[in-house]
Amino acid sequence: MSPTSLQRSVAAALPGPMSGVALMPDSGTAFAVRAASARAAGRSLDLQYYMWRGDVTGQLLAQEVLEAADRGVTVRLLLDDVYALGRERTLAALDTHPLIEVRLFNGTRWRRFGRLGFLLELVLGGRHLNRRMHNKSWIADGCLAVVGGRNLGDAYFGLGTRDAVRFRDLDLLIAGPAARQATRIFDRYWSSPLARPARLTAATAERAGGLPALRQVLACAEDRPAADALLARIARPVLAQLKRGLTPLAEGAIEVVADPPAKARRGLRARKAARAAGGIAAEIADALRGARHEALLISPYFVPGRAGLALLCDLRARGVRVSVVTNSLAATDVVAVHGGYAKYRARLLAAGVTLFELKPHAAEGKASLIGARGAALHTKALAVDGLLSFVGSFNLDPRSAALNTEMGAFVRNPSIAGEVAAEHARLADPAVSWQVVWEAGRIGWRDGTACLRHEPEAGPWRRWLAGLVRLLPVEEQL
């Protein structure tokens, strides 16, 4: 089988049989690489996402995928079912294309009742519905993969209203032979019994036949002013720049990892099985245990739990510098998670862990106990000893560890670890974050020369709600 144009471009950008990686903190680059790889793909697009929104960014990328299928590219789209609820018409239309197949992961059987049906099924014994597929991967022709924290939507790519909080996020581009690791993980999820064809769900099948209408909707997305900045990035020769942007590595230096799909069915009982199958929580814990000098952590939702607290305290006892960047109460979108984190702050500080909490960068929005509405920080990454780094979908909290399925990549290279460390330093800058400190017998937030004594810029409702969650036995759900 002759190589595709994209496969030839990737091969030309890398020396010999090596693979290449590049961090993508810039949202414009992250969009452009996805769109450009769809345009260059000649054989396949395998796309796995927790959330694909129907806003400008989501429509632009859907159009790129549809146009690729029109050229003869086989598209497999695997979405978590929760955020697919309400988008049945669009999914059914895509699924009618002869080269596009849509599957939904861990779906509710009561789809005809929408989100109400999901909640009713959950309450009436469908506890597995509380366990979601949080993976994110974009794979083109099996030779280029993008993994990381970004869902597909405006908030993750720098768009939105002036007052909206935009996500600070991070992707890892993997090119060459190592990208096949991501394909193998995708195949495992695609063939899982939990991945059901969208056409088998009644609410979706009833709305089939809307592909021409969908084409018209997607075509209009390019005419919206918000699309101009993103489309301008595609006009540049993104793939031609791979040779300059990639760090060449032997394939053994890159390890793409994911939880087993069955974790979404077994939940908390899957911990031992996940470790045996190479689950992310166990691998991240092992990576941190191996630290000798420094462990830098970035996680928007940070609830270490007793085991995580013990691990970090042990690192400090051995003299390892431990520094964490997470969301502040004012910046977070899920107040419940912040409540779970807050009860560990004093013990972390007492052990010598350095904590930074991101400042809000827009007017405070309505918080949610159960879903995301725009956290300032969405990056999930770590760097250990200036050599080993991880970028993925895994939050350092019980939900990622024991409930949701997650995905990411370890890279053993000082240059990439240095870039993750630089991202940590940028986020920890006093202009961006408050440093949490222990002064005069209580927690404070250092802001320049001042030390604030209350959760800064967080209203009384947020403080009350976070305080309530600290008292409730809900940590394993956070």
N, C-alpha and C positions, 0 to 999 in steps of 0.2 A: 504494500500500500504506500503510495507516494506521499511525502510529507506535505502538509498544508502550508499556506503562506505564513501563518502565524508560527507554525513549528519551525519553518526555515528562519524566520526573524529571531526567534529565541535561540536557536542553535548558533546563529551568526553572532549573537551578543555574548556567548559564553565560550570560554576556552575548553576544547575537548569535551569530555563527558561530564564536566562539572555542572552543578546547579547554581542558581543565583538568587539572592534575596535583597529586598529593599523595604525599608520602613516608609510608610505613607501617613504622616500626621496631617498633611495638607488635604483638606476635603476636596478641593478642585482636582488635584492629582488623583485622588481615590476614585472620583467619578470618571475622570478621563480614561484611566486604565481599564475600568470595567467596560465603558462604552467602546473604546478603541479595540479591545480584545474581542468584543462581540462582532465588530465590523470586520476584523481580520480573520475570525474563526472560519474554518472551512469544513469542519466535521461535526463538532459537538459543543454544546454548552450545558454544563451541569450546575444548577443553581440551587442552593439550600439556604433558606432564611427563616428566622423567627418572625420577622415583620417586613412586609413589602407594602408600603403605603401607596395610596392612589393620588398623591399630590404631584407637583411638577417633576421632581426628581424621579419618583416612582414611575410616572408615565413616560418620561424620556427613556429610562432604561428598559421599560417594557416595549417601547417602540423599537429600540435597538435589537432586542431579543426577537421580536416578531419579524423584523426585516431579515435577520440572520436565518430564521426558519424559512422565509420565502426564498432565500438563496440556496436552500438545501441542507442547512445545518440542523442536526437533530438536537432538540432541546428537551431536557428533563428538568422540571421545576418541582421542588419539594418544599412545601411551606408548613409551618406549624399551624394547626387548625384554628387556634383561638383567634389569631389576628386575620385569618381568612374569613371568619364569620362576617357577613354583611357584604362580602366581595364575590358572592357566588356568580353573579352575572359575568363579571370580568373573567373569572377563572374558567367558567364554562365556555366562554367565547374562545379563549386561548386553547382550551383542550380540544376544540373542534378542528384546529389546524392539524393537517396530517403528520407534521413533524414535531409537534409539541405535545408532550404528555405532562399533566399536572397530577401530583399526588399530595394528599394532606396527611400530616403526621398526628397520631394520637387524637383522632377526631371524635366529636360527640355524635351520638346516634340521633339526637333530637335537633338536628340542624334546621329543620323547617320552622323551629321556634326561635331561631337566632340566638342572641346572647342570653335571653331568658331561658331558652332550652338548655344551654350550657350550664347555667347556674342551677336549674332544677335538677339536672342529671348529676351534677356535682354533689348537691345536698342529699340526693336520694341514693347515694352509695357509689357514685362514679369518682372515687378518690383519685384514680389514675389521671383524671383530667387536671389535677393540680400540678402535674409533672409535665413540663413542656420541653420541646426541642428548641433550645436556645442557640444552636449552631448557626454559623454564618460562613458560607464559602461560595466563591464565584470561580468556576473552573472552565477554561476554554481550551478545546482540542487536547486535553490531557497534558498540556505542557506549560500552562500558566494558571496559577491559582492565587486568589486573594482571600486571606483569612484574617479575622480580627474581630473588632467589636461592633462595627457599623451595621445597623439595619439599613434598609433602602427606603429613604424618605428625606424630605427637605431638612429636617432638624439635624441630620447626620452629615449633610453636605453643604452647610453654610447658608442655606436659604431659610426663609420664614419672614414673619412680620418684624418690624423694627423692635418691638418690645419682647419678642420671643427669645427665650434662652436657647442657645444653640449648643449642641453637644461637642465637647472636645473629645476626639476619638483617635484611634490608631489602627491602621491596617498593616499587614505584612504581605508583600508580593513575593511569591515563590515561582521561579521560572526554571524550566529544564526538567531533568529526570525526577527530582524530588517532588514535583507537582503531582506525580502519579500516586504518591501517598494520600493526597487529598482525594483523588479519584476513587481509590480503594475504600476510603471512609464513606464517601458519597454512595458508592455501590452497596455498602453494608446497610446503610439507612434506607436506600431505595428499595431493597429487597426485603426489608423488615415487614413482618405482619402488621406492624403499627402504621405503615405507610400505605394508605388506601387510595386507589384511583379516584380522582375527584368526580368522575362520571358515575360512580357507584353511590354517591350521596344524593339523596332524592332532591334536596333543595337546590343542588347545583345542576343536576341533569334537567330539571324542569325549565331551566333558563338557557338551554343550549341554543346555538344558532345566531349569536349576536356578533360574530367576528367582523362583518362589514361595519357595523355601528362602532365597534371598538376601534377599528382603524381610524375612523373619523375623529374620535375623541383623542386618540394618541397623536394624530397629526396636528391637532390644534395646540398641543403642549409646547411645541417649538415656537409658537407665536406669542407666548406669554412672556412679558418682560423679565420675569425672574429666571427664565431659561437661558438668557443671553450669555451670562457669565460662564455657565457650565458648558454650553455649546462651543464657546470660544476656546475652551481648553481642549476639546476634541480636535479642533482644527489644527492644532500643533501636532507634529509627528511624534506622538507619545511613544509608540512602540519602537520607533527609530532611536529614541533616547535610552533604550534599555541598556545599551552597552556602557553608557556613562553612569547610569544610576544603580546598576546591580553590583552587589558584592559577590564575586565568585567563591563557591565553597564546594568541597567534596560532599557527596550526598550524605555521608554519615554525620555531617555536622548539622543537618536539618532533620528534625523529627516532628512530623505532623501527628497529633494525637487527638483522640476523641473518646468520649464515654461510649459504652455499648448501647445500642438503641433500646434494649430491654430495660435499661435503667428507668425509662419513662413509665414502664409498667410496674416495676417492683419498688421504685422509690427508695425509701430508707433501707429496705432490706437488700438493696443492690450494692451496698458498700464493699463487702468482701468480694462479690463478683466483679465489681468495677475495678478493684485492685488487681485481681487475677487477669482481667482483660485489658489492663493498661488504662484505667480510668484516670481522668485528669487530676482529680483531687489528690490521689496518692502520689502521682508523679510530681506535682507542684510541692507537696510536702517533702518529698525526697530531695528535690532540688534545693529547697530552703535548708533542710538539715545538713546538706553538704557545704553550706556557706562557711568560709573561714575568715573573711574580712568584712564583707558588706552585703546587705540584702536591701534592695530598693523596690518598693511595692507601690503600684498605682491601681486603685480599685474604687469605682464610684460607690459601691455598696460594700462596706467593710464590717463584717461581724465575725470576729475570729473564732468565737466559741471557746470552750474550755481547752480543747485539744490545740487549737491554733494559738491561744494565749500561752499555753505551756511551751509550745514550740518556739515562739518569739522570745519568751523569757529565757529559755535555754540558750538561744543564740546570743542574747545580751550577756548572759552569765559567762559565755565563752569569749566575750570581747568583740563579738560581731556587731558592727554598726547596722541598725535596723531603722529605716525611714519609710513612712507611709504617707501617701497623698490620697485623700478621699474627699467626698463632698461635705460641705458644712450643712447645718440644718437649714440655713437660709437658701442654699443652692439646690439641695436635694429635691427630687420629685416624689420620692417615696418616704414619707416621714416615718413610717413604721420601721423601716430598716435603720434609719438614723437612731431611733430609740433603742434598737438592739445593739448598735455600736457604742452608744454613749456610756452604757454601764461598764464597758471595758477600758474606757479612757484612763481613769485614774491608775489602774493596775499596769497598763502599758507604759504610762509615763513613769511610774515608780520603778519599772524594770529598766528604764533608760531608752525606750523606743521613742523616736522622734515622730511627731504627728503634725501633718499639715492639712487644713481644711480649706477647700476652694471657696473663694468669695463669689457671691452672685454677680452676674454681669447684666442683669436686666430686671425689670419690675417683677416683684414676686408674683408667681402664678398660683393657681389653685393646686393644692397638693392632692395626692391620691394614695390611698392605703394599698391598692392592689395593682396599679399599673403606672407606666411611665408617661409623664407629661412634659419632659424636657429638662433633665438634669444637666447642670453645667459640665460635669465630668462624666464621660462614658468609656474612657480608656481602661483596658484591663491588661496590665503588663507587669513584668518584674525583670530585674537584672541582679545577678549574683556574682560577686567577686570580679566584676569587670570582664567576665568571660561568657557566662551562660545567660540567655534572655528568653523570655516567653511573651508571646502576644496572642491573644485569643478572645473568646467570649466569656471566659470564666471570671465571675466575681468572687472575691474572697469572703464568701458568706455561706450559710448552711444550705440555701436553696441551690446554689451552683454545685455544692459538694455532694448533696444527697438527693435532690429532687429533679432538677432539670438536667437534660443532656447538654454537654458543652464540647467545644472544639478549640484547638489552637495549635501553635507550633513552637517548639523549642529550637533555638539556634545557638550553637556553640562557636562564638566568634567575638573577639574583643572589639572589633569595629562596630558591630551591631549592638552589642551590650553597651558600648559607649554612647550610641545614639539613644538607646532607651534611658540611660542614665541622664543624658542631656535633656530628654523630655521630662524626666522626673524633676530635674533642677529648674526647668522653665516653669513647671506647675507649682513648685515650692517657693518660687520667688515671692518676696513680700508684697509685690504689686498684684499678685494673683491669688495668694493664699494667706490665711492666718496661720501662725504657728501656735499649736495648743501647748500650754505650759502649765506647770504646777508652781504657783506662787502664793505665799502667805496662807498656806493651808487649804487652797482651793484651786480649781481649774480656771485658767484664764486664756484669753486669745490675744496674742501679741500682734499689734498693728503699729509698726514703726516704733516709736518710743512709748506708746500707750499700751496698757494691758487691760483689755475689756473683761468684765466680770460676769457677763451674761452671754448666752448664745447670740453672737452679733447678727444684727439685721433680721432676726427671726421674730415674727410676731407672736403674741400670746397663744394663739390657736395652735401654731406649730409646736411651741414649747410644751403646751399642755398635752397634746397628742403624743409627742415623743416620750414625755414622762409617763403617760399611761402605759405605753407599749413596754417600757422598761419593767413594769410590774406584772405584765401578763405572761403566761407560759406559752409563748408563741415563737420562741427563737428559732426552732427548727424549720419554721415556715418562711423565715426572712431571707 
